[in-house]
Every structure is written in C-alpha cells, then in structure tokens.
C-alpha cells in the first residue's frame, strides 16, 4: 500500500444526515529530502549548526527576533562559539528577522528556548509564538519540525492546533509535522552536530522516513527513528533528567563524605574501577537543559496525578549545592579563627559549564548572591562569559584581571576553563592571597601536594 492510498483512506470522512462524502484533494508530496530548503527559527547553539549544515545542499534561511544577532551572523560573528566565522560566511544562508521569508522554506525547524518561569513552571511562550508565526507564513506542503525540549505531547497537543488554526491548513493534508530533539553539547569540540546520533519522529512512518533522509544531510553519526513523536519528546527529556538525578546523588554524597573527612572524587575514582559503575562528578548544575528539563517532567507528573518524588528530590539537592559551597567556605574561615564577613572572595568562572560562554541559569550567580548576603565582598573573573542578560550577582564586581584587583582572602574555582589552565599556574594563584587562605577547587585544577603549602585547600 503506498502513501497516496493510506492518506486518502485516512482523510475520507462522512458528515451530515445524508452521509455525503467529503472530497479532498490529494495531499501534497513531501519535499525532496536532498534538496529541500530549510528554515531554522532560533539562531543559538542549536539553530546555527543546522543552518550551516543544511546550506550545503540548498540555500537555508535563518530567522531570529534579535536584530543585533542577525546582523552579527550576517557578518560572520557567532558569540556561541559553535560555528566559525569561515563556516558562517561560506554558508549559503540568509539571516533575517522577517517571518515572511519562511514561506520560501520547504522545511521549517523550530529551535527556540523552552525555559521555566520564576516558579519553575514550564514557559511555552516562545514555542507557541513560533507556532503562530509558522501558521501565518508557511506554504502548503511544508514540513514543520520541532527541536525544542518539551514534555511528551507538547508538539501535537499544544503546537499543532495553533499552526492549524492560524494557517487554515490540516496536518497530513496540507503540511506535515515532525519532532527531532536537539542534542547539542555546548562547548564540546569533540561532539558537534555531525557527531551526535539524532532521534527523529513524524506523525506517520513516511514523515519519519523523510526526516531520516533530511537529517542525514547534516548528521554523520546516524539517525534513530523513534516509534512516534511522544516517544521522541520523552527520550530527550529523560536524557537530561537522568543526568540531573545522577549528579544529585554525587552532590549528596559530597556533603556526606565531607562530614566523614573523605573526598567524594576519591570515592568515585575507586568505585569507577568496576566496569558497570557510571561516572558522574559533583558540582553546580545549571544551564538551559539539565537544570530546566526535569521541571517539565515534574509538571507533567502533576497533571497526571504523580508526585515525581525522585526528580523533585534531585532538583532540590542540586539547587542546594551553591549554598553548601558557601557554608563550606565559612567553615574554612572558622578554621583560621575568622569569619566570611567583609572578606574579599575571588570566584573563577561564571558560565554554566566549561569552555562555553553561556551564562544562562548558571548556579555560580546563586552562589555569589549567597556569598554577598553573608557579608562577603565578591569578585568574579571569567574571560569567556557572554553577559547578555541578568542572572544575578547583585553584589559582585566583575573584573578583567585578578592580578590587578588587589589581594583576596579566598578563592573559589567553579569551572576548569581551558583559559584558566593557560592563565593560572599554582604560583600565580598563590600570588593572589596570603598564606592559608581558603581555596575551594570544584574541578581539582590545582590538586597537588604543593597546593596545601600555601592554601587551606578543599576539593570535593
């Protein structure tokens, strides 16, 4: 049975008392996956690599509401660091803030953020706004693919009705719908878009097959056709929630082992000698994925009458880690017969992960806010951070060079940026403080015997 037969069977219907058959035209053919023109809505860490990849076969269209970003991208400037200036300038792509340009696309891919609000509830506003815009500007026969991370059912139950209502089109009659969750790993040069296996799913097997062929243009690691869109949505959100839960276990063990006088990282190293131990390390869990996505599952559980206790507990544990670090610093000052009050604290790092300029939802800001409320004078140095929005740090002074900012009473290293290895050896770090000043080193950058000659040193 071919796609024409199946679609005609599915679309035939009867209505009114006379049982008249509703006559519909044949659904438009799917685009040619090899040459389809792709438009991407949202030009961040996810959207930019897609633009560059898809432009190799046909001219792609990049849409974003941020005019400054669009102008920068048109001139080869990418602040995310995910693509190079050469890649941007050589891409056969148009960057625009005009949604009418979407009508030129055969495929429209949605890569907008799905954050949570101040009450940690899902914020679908950007996603639903994109759906309305698509409905207003798509052409007949388009394939709409969502990549934004959502809880299962969102694509078909929230986004699709808006597209249909605004456009007057019907899915599988006038256009097609799919989902392919993004798996970009920001700041990781070893795992780019091409290197990460991609999940795809459509409303029918034929759309799924089309998405396999489409994404094969940009993904070399292979494609995984999911059973349906809900499964694909659930898979992505499970990936990040699993990491959140596992890191929470390490963070909880960090607090326990610290009370016992042993290091969590030493315990993890020993446990890792067994083949089936999963290696996770304690630390601050921030960003726009791992620290956000579990709340979508918590909200979904609430709607289905399930408390999701494990996920809730994991989130609470990871959200408490910044407070543990400040309390640990207070304890270290007490060991030196002093207090944190009025102390000059240098914090190295403020992005949410290593070698990534993104500061969104970075828990370092939460830690610095807490330091400030405890009476400390807080200074932060992070030469790669892109501070394009407010995340916190109300009482923090951002400095351009710690060597020019005077002497500090303590240092907290939150991240092991590559640039930190280049800028700070142990003697340089020692020059910033007096002897026996507290040094909290969350990544073990300076873990050696000599470090304890100068610092009151702690690492997890």
WOHUQUI-V682887 format. One record per pair of residues at least 4 apart in sequence whose C-alpha atoms are under 6 Angstrom apart, sorted by the first residue. I is the first residue (numbers start at 1). GAP is how many residues later the second one is. If there is no record, write none. Layout:
BEGIN
i=I gap=GAP
i=I gap=GAP
END
This chain:
BEGIN
i=3 gap=4
i=13 gap=8
i=13 gap=9
i=14 gap=5
i=14 gap=6
i=14 gap=7
i=15 gap=4
i=15 gap=5
i=27 gap=146
i=28 gap=113
i=31 gap=5
i=32 gap=4
i=33 gap=180
i=33 gap=181
i=35 gap=22
i=35 gap=23
i=36 gap=70
i=37 gap=21
i=37 gap=23
i=37 gap=68
i=37 gap=69
i=38 gap=22
i=38 gap=67
i=38 gap=69
i=38 gap=70
i=39 gap=21
i=39 gap=22
i=39 gap=23
i=39 gap=66
i=39 gap=69
i=40 gap=22
i=40 gap=68
i=40 gap=69
i=40 gap=70
i=41 gap=22
i=41 gap=69
i=41 gap=70
i=42 gap=5
i=42 gap=22
i=42 gap=69
i=42 gap=70
i=43 gap=4
i=43 gap=5
i=43 gap=21
i=44 gap=4
i=47 gap=64
i=50 gap=4
i=52 gap=39
i=53 gap=165
i=55 gap=4
i=55 gap=5
i=55 gap=36
i=55 gap=37
i=59 gap=33
i=59 gap=34
i=60 gap=33
i=61 gap=32
i=61 gap=33
i=62 gap=32
i=62 gap=33
i=63 gap=32
i=63 gap=33
i=63 gap=34
i=64 gap=33
i=65 gap=32
i=70 gap=25
i=72 gap=5
i=73 gap=4
i=76 gap=9
i=76 gap=12
i=76 gap=13
i=77 gap=8
i=86 gap=4
i=100 gap=37
i=102 gap=35
i=103 gap=34
i=103 gap=35
i=103 gap=36
i=106 gap=36
i=107 gap=35
i=107 gap=36
i=107 gap=37
i=108 gap=36
i=109 gap=36
i=109 gap=37
i=110 gap=36
i=110 gap=37
i=111 gap=36
i=111 gap=37
i=112 gap=36
i=114 gap=10
i=115 gap=8
i=116 gap=4
i=116 gap=5
i=116 gap=6
i=116 gap=7
i=117 gap=4
i=117 gap=6
i=122 gap=174
i=125 gap=4
i=131 gap=28
i=131 gap=32
i=132 gap=31
i=134 gap=4
i=135 gap=28
i=135 gap=31
i=135 gap=32
i=136 gap=31
i=140 gap=34
i=140 gap=35
i=141 gap=33
i=141 gap=34
i=142 gap=33
i=143 gap=32
i=143 gap=33
i=143 gap=34
i=144 gap=33
i=145 gap=32
i=145 gap=33
i=145 gap=34
i=146 gap=33
i=147 gap=33
i=147 gap=34
i=147 gap=35
i=151 gap=145
i=152 gap=78
i=152 gap=81
i=152 gap=82
i=153 gap=4
i=153 gap=77
i=154 gap=4
i=155 gap=4
i=156 gap=4
i=161 gap=4
i=163 gap=4
i=164 gap=4
i=164 gap=5
i=164 gap=6
i=169 gap=5
i=170 gap=4
i=171 gap=4
i=171 gap=5
i=172 gap=4
i=177 gap=25
i=178 gap=23
i=178 gap=24
i=179 gap=21
i=179 gap=22
i=179 gap=50
i=180 gap=19
i=180 gap=20
i=187 gap=168
i=187 gap=169
i=191 gap=4
i=194 gap=24
i=194 gap=25
i=194 gap=26
i=195 gap=26
i=196 gap=25
i=197 gap=24
i=197 gap=25
i=197 gap=26
i=198 gap=25
i=198 gap=26
i=199 gap=24
i=199 gap=25
i=199 gap=26
i=200 gap=25
i=200 gap=26
i=201 gap=7
i=201 gap=24
i=201 gap=25
i=201 gap=27
i=201 gap=28
i=202 gap=5
i=202 gap=6
i=211 gap=4
i=215 gap=4
i=226 gap=6
i=234 gap=4
i=237 gap=56
i=238 gap=4
i=240 gap=50
i=241 gap=53
i=244 gap=46
i=245 gap=69
i=247 gap=35
i=248 gap=66
i=248 gap=69
i=248 gap=70
i=250 gap=31
i=250 gap=32
i=251 gap=31
i=253 gap=4
i=254 gap=4
i=254 gap=10
i=257 gap=5
i=257 gap=7
i=258 gap=4
i=263 gap=197
i=264 gap=196
i=265 gap=195
i=268 gap=4
i=272 gap=5
i=285 gap=6
i=286 gap=5
i=286 gap=66
i=286 gap=75
i=286 gap=76
i=286 gap=77
i=287 gap=65
i=287 gap=73
i=287 gap=74
i=287 gap=75
i=288 gap=4
i=289 gap=4
i=297 gap=4
i=298 gap=10
i=301 gap=5
i=302 gap=4
i=322 gap=45
i=324 gap=4
i=330 gap=10
i=333 gap=5
i=333 gap=6
i=334 gap=4
i=334 gap=5
i=340 gap=36
i=341 gap=34
i=341 gap=35
i=342 gap=33
i=342 gap=34
i=342 gap=35
i=343 gap=33
i=343 gap=34
i=343 gap=66
i=344 gap=33
i=344 gap=34
i=344 gap=64
i=344 gap=65
i=345 gap=33
i=345 gap=34
i=345 gap=63
i=345 gap=64
i=345 gap=65
i=345 gap=66
i=346 gap=33
i=346 gap=34
i=346 gap=65
i=347 gap=33
i=347 gap=64
i=347 gap=65
i=347 gap=66
i=348 gap=32
i=348 gap=33
i=348 gap=65
i=349 gap=33
i=349 gap=65
i=349 gap=66
i=350 gap=14
i=351 gap=6
i=351 gap=7
i=351 gap=8
i=351 gap=11
i=351 gap=34
i=352 gap=7
i=352 gap=10
i=354 gap=61
i=354 gap=62
i=354 gap=63
i=355 gap=62
i=357 gap=27
i=357 gap=28
i=357 gap=29
i=365 gap=27
i=365 gap=28
i=368 gap=25
i=369 gap=24
i=371 gap=5
i=372 gap=4
i=372 gap=23
i=378 gap=18
i=379 gap=17
i=379 gap=18
i=379 gap=19
i=380 gap=18
i=381 gap=18
i=407 gap=25
i=407 gap=26
i=408 gap=24
i=408 gap=25
i=409 gap=24
i=409 gap=28
i=410 gap=27
i=410 gap=28
i=410 gap=29
i=411 gap=28
i=412 gap=27
i=412 gap=28
i=413 gap=28
i=413 gap=29
i=414 gap=28
i=420 gap=4
i=424 gap=4
i=435 gap=19
i=435 gap=20
i=436 gap=18
i=436 gap=19
i=436 gap=20
i=437 gap=18
i=437 gap=19
i=438 gap=17
i=438 gap=18
i=438 gap=19
i=439 gap=18
i=440 gap=18
i=440 gap=19
i=441 gap=18
i=442 gap=17
i=452 gap=5
END
